[in-house]
């Protein structure tokens, strides 16, 4: 009896040693994420949240005209780069995923999702991913999670994706993360989040091929902060569009865009300032002065900036008007 017990104990110790030796040494990123494609625009995205620092630097990978990858649990970062390379070479997501996992001794600990420009997906949740773990996918999306508080997270993510088809891709992705968190999310809590969106086609200017790349590396409520950043992004889209209208001398259209931005973030001095400068350049000095005085009261450095603009052609007014603008 004693001998049998010793044999069983040795077997258990050997099993545990085997498990430890075969467990990957890659960094942990136990998390929930979504890879998805907007069927109308063709844009592809990855969104993720985890109780782990700077999760976006490990989980999210994407390339315009190719696809996106989420690699998590025991994260193998090479899966991102290699997976995209395989898609670019013509492999399907499933073929790419099979190739990545084929010689991976840690595949039981991996969770990976791959999506291509056609909206095809392939997902793997290893048998040793920590519960609650699982995934759900379909045309143009895959949601996956591990180490969740409960098993309702993945179904909630899938439902949120399907129920919010009327939203733009960025906002839709955030809704999915919010749905996961509402179900308890990561059993350890919250720390970081990220959202990456790439264009459906690659251009000759790869530096412009990322539509959006937002990261919340360390925050008490990362999904909420990510949502705020998406709104800031939308506001600056209005500002950029306003600048384009200014270049075309379409001043009323420019002011409409600037006003839309300021309505979204009324306390943002940057938006207020350039709106005032546009008014000044359009000859509406009185309105510009009124706005600038309020801005200077908040931060006098903006007054100094105004003095420097004429030299570089960003403020084209007379000396008399410039004095009014900088008083």
Secondary structure, DSSP 8 states (H G I E B T S, - for coil): -HHHHHHHHHHHHHHHHHHHHHS--S-EE-EEEEEEE-TTT--EEEEEEESSTTGGGTSEEEETTTEEEEEEEE--THHHHHHHHHHHTT--HHHHHHHHHHT-TTGGGEEEEEEETT--EEEEE-TTS-SS-EEEEETTEEEEE-SBSSTTHHHHHHHHHHHTTTS-HHHHHHHHHHHHHHTT-BTT---EEEEEEE-SS--S-GGG-EEEEEEE-S-TTHHHHHHHHHHHHHHHHHHHHHHHHHHTT-HHHHHHHHHHHHHH-TT-HHHHHHHHHHHHHTT-HHHHHHHHHHHHHH-THHHHHHHHHGGGTS----HHHHHHHH-
